[in-house]
Amino acid sequence: MPTFPPTAKSARRIWEAAMAEAPLLDVKGLEAWYGESHVLHGIDFDVRKGEVVTLIGRNGAGKTTTLRSLIGVVGKRRGACIYKGADLLKVAPHKVARLGIGYVPEERGIFSSLTVLENLLFPPAWQAGGMAVDEIYGLFPNLKGRDSTSGTRLSGGEQQMLAIGRILRTGADFILLDEPTEGIAPVIIEEIGAALRILKDRGMTIILVEQNLRFAASIADRHYVLDQGKVVDEISNNALDANMDRLNRYLGV
Ligand SMILES: Nc1ncnc2c1ncn2[C@@H]1O[C@H](COP(=O)(O)OP(=O)(O)OP(=O)(O)O)[C@@H](O)[C@H]1O
């Protein structure tokens, strides 16, 4: 029971209990523009520590823009994205990585002129707790022994592994993953899925933009459905099968 008036110790306990219950990320009324083009119209969702949450929806629904808004790389934003108590909309884009947020873009961003190892070592480690190179090779065995292979000699799936591994080395513990399975062979999708489940078991928090529902369902706790720049539904992973018709209507399948 809290004591009143609260002592510094009890006030801290109350604050810590409140923080433990609060979402790690709470997005409220997020709007975003590319130039004059208004593409997000009030996105609301939250993510708790250790959760894997997906953003799903038709092409152009605003999934990528939502991720890009969190890290500050769209033209103009409005609303609030409260992360560990701070509004990301007020954090300069170059400081977001220092908060432990890592972004893996759909296009992966592997440097063709750099080797696998150089790509892995390229971003600085912003936070303690980042994975060592050997740990990354343990998570993605396809990359092992490929230190001096140039980035572009990797398959699409291996480049995706490298893009994820590179972010894990920075110490990020909140990962924004944009369509990691796009254009990738099924056997590699399985391996990426297995790696993401290991990361989830280690307590990593992940927002996954994904069109591949089978893949999403194998990892996620909850799914948010986006349509025309808004969140129109939220479905827990346990309820996914029972709501497939509804979901397919949103996706136009
Ligand atoms: N750089 C840009 N400049 C102008 N408009 C853009 C830009 N990028 C995206 N858009 C537009 O913003 C809207 C949302 O796009 P976004 O990429 O966020 O959708 P998405 O749900 O991720 O879909 P997809 O799976 O096709 O990437 C779309 O209408 C798209 O055409």
The ligand as an ORCA input file, in Angstrom:
! r2SCAN-3c Opt
* xyz 0 1
  N       7.918      9.360    -50.805
  C       6.598      9.497    -51.022
  N       6.101     10.631    -51.583
  C       4.777     10.775    -51.775
  N       3.843      9.836    -51.461
  C       4.284      8.698    -50.916
  C       5.674      8.454    -50.660
  N       5.811      7.230    -50.119
  C       4.556      6.735    -50.026
  N       3.641      7.601    -50.509
  C       2.185      7.420    -50.545
  O       1.731      7.328    -49.199
  C       0.697      6.357    -49.078
  C       1.093      5.342    -48.025
  O       2.229      4.616    -48.515
  P       2.998      3.520    -47.652
  O       4.248      3.141    -48.386
  O       3.112      3.972    -46.256
  O       1.964      2.319    -47.705
  P       2.138      0.806    -47.286
  O       0.930      0.449    -46.498
  O       3.453      0.595    -46.646
  O       2.060      0.052    -48.674
  P       3.133     -0.762    -49.492
  O       2.994     -2.144    -49.028
  O       2.676     -0.567    -50.890
  O       4.481     -0.155    -49.215
  C       0.488      5.764    -50.474
  O      -0.589      6.433    -51.067
  C       1.795      6.083    -51.191
  O       1.572      6.245    -52.571
*
